[in-house]
Amino acid sequence: MKKEKSVYRYCRFNGSVLHAKREIPYEIKLYSKLVLDELCFNWNKEKLEVAINSAIDSGNREAFYELSKVYSHFIWE
């Protein structure tokens, strides 16, 4: 098998220089996404708890059962 050779030729670039934006590190992206997910989860869970409590206070069984089915996904482990 023959060895392949690579030949590079450098030439001067006459156009304008592009400045690349700095990438955000993966760890920071992941951490920020996890924090936002946790905040949304807690906010949705709290809203459901308030809705369930108001359904209990008003005596609305149908709303309570529907909301408790949705709430079961938040407490599942």
C-alpha positions in Angstrom: 0.0 0.0 0.0 1.4 3.4 -1.0 1.8 6.2 1.5 -0.3 9.2 0.7 1.3 12.6 0.6 -0.5 15.8 1.4 0.7 19.0 -0.1 -0.5 22.3 1.3 -0.1 25.6 -0.4 -0.5 28.7 1.6 -1.8 31.9 0.0 -2.5 35.3 1.5 -6.2 36.0 2.3 -7.2 39.4 1.0 -10.7 39.6 2.5 -11.9 41.0 5.8 -11.1 39.1 8.9 -14.0 37.2 10.6 -14.0 37.2 14.4 -15.4 34.0 15.9 -17.7 34.2 18.9 -16.6 32.4 22.0 -18.4 29.2 22.7 -20.1 28.7 26.0 -18.6 25.6 27.7 -20.7 22.5 27.7 -20.8 22.3 31.5 -22.3 25.8 31.8 -25.0 25.0 29.1 -25.9 21.8 30.9 -26.0 23.4 34.4 -28.2 26.3 33.1 -30.6 23.9 31.4 -30.9 21.7 34.5 -31.6 24.8 36.7 -34.3 26.0 34.3 -35.9 22.6 34.2 -36.0 22.4 37.9 -37.5 25.9 38.2 -40.2 25.0 35.7 -40.9 21.7 37.4 -41.3 23.4 40.8 -43.5 26.2 39.4 -45.8 23.7 37.6 -46.0 21.5 40.7 -46.9 24.4 42.9 -49.6 25.6 40.5 -51.1 22.1 40.4 -51.1 22.0 44.2 -53.0 25.3 44.4 -55.5 24.1 41.8 -56.0 20.8 43.7 -56.5 22.6 47.0 -59.0 25.0 45.4 -60.9 22.0 43.9 -61.0 20.4 47.4 -62.2 23.6 49.0 -65.0 24.0 46.4 -66.0 20.3 46.5 -65.4 19.8 42.8 -64.7 16.1 42.5 -64.3 15.9 38.7 -61.6 18.7 38.7 -59.9 17.0 41.7 -59.6 13.7 39.9 -58.4 15.2 36.7 -55.8 17.3 38.5 -54.7 14.5 40.7 -54.0 12.3 37.6 -51.8 15.1 36.2 -50.1 15.6 39.7 -49.3 11.9 39.9 -46.6 12.5 37.2 -44.9 15.0 39.5 -44.6 12.8 42.5 -43.7 9.6 40.6 -40.3 8.2 41.6 
